[in-house]
Amino acid sequence: MSESGVVTMQRDVRASNAEREKTVQTLQHAVGEGRITMAEFEERVAVAYTAKTRGELDDLTTDLPRSLW
């Protein structure tokens, strides 16, 4: 299991609304710390809310420190 709470072997499992919200919270922390720009944040949030799988959500935060997850 990854630190984000998502089992990496299950990238094709459909994402839940709670998992989407957790990803958005992670992105909010990242923009607050200056790790991503507001434009990047907006793009990633749009993808998060339309993501169908856990893998799509994981891809939005892989370049961020795990401490934000």
C-alpha positions in Angstrom: 0.0 0.0 0.0 1.3 3.5 -0.8 1.3 6.2 1.8 -1.7 7.8 0.0 -3.7 4.9 1.2 -4.2 3.6 -2.4 -2.9 0.1 -3.2 -0.7 0.7 -6.2 -1.5 -2.8 -7.6 -5.1 -1.6 -8.0 -4.6 1.3 -10.4 -7.5 0.1 -12.5 -10.0 0.1 -9.6 -12.6 2.8 -9.9 -12.0 5.8 -7.7 -14.4 6.9 -5.0 -15.6 10.4 -4.3 -13.7 10.3 -1.0 -10.5 9.4 -2.9 -11.1 12.3 -5.3 -11.5 14.7 -2.4 -8.4 13.4 -0.7 -6.4 14.1 -3.9 -7.8 17.6 -4.1 -6.8 18.3 -0.5 -3.3 17.1 -1.3 -3.2 19.5 -4.3 -4.5 22.3 -2.1 -1.6 21.8 0.3 0.8 21.7 -2.6 -0.4 25.0 -4.1 -0.3 26.5 -0.6 3.3 25.6 -0.2 4.2 26.9 -3.7 5.0 23.4 -5.1 2.6 23.8 -8.0 1.2 26.9 -9.6 -2.4 28.0 -9.4 -2.8 27.0 -13.1 -1.4 23.5 -12.4 -3.7 23.2 -9.4 -6.7 24.1 -11.5 -5.7 21.6 -14.2 -5.1 18.8 -11.8 -8.3 19.4 -9.8 -10.3 19.2 -13.1 -8.7 15.9 -13.8 -9.2 14.7 -10.2 -13.0 15.3 -10.3 -13.3 13.5 -13.6 -10.9 10.6 -12.8 -12.4 7.2 -13.1 -9.6 5.1 -11.6 -7.2 5.2 -8.6 -4.3 5.3 -11.1 -5.5 8.5 -12.6 -5.6 10.0 -9.1 -2.2 8.7 -8.2 -0.7 10.3 -11.3 -1.8 13.7 -10.1 0.4 13.6 -7.0 3.4 11.4 -7.9 5.7 14.5 -8.3 4.7 15.8 -4.8 6.4 14.9 -1.5 4.7 12.0 0.3 4.5 14.2 3.4 1.6 16.0 1.7 -0.4 12.8 1.1 
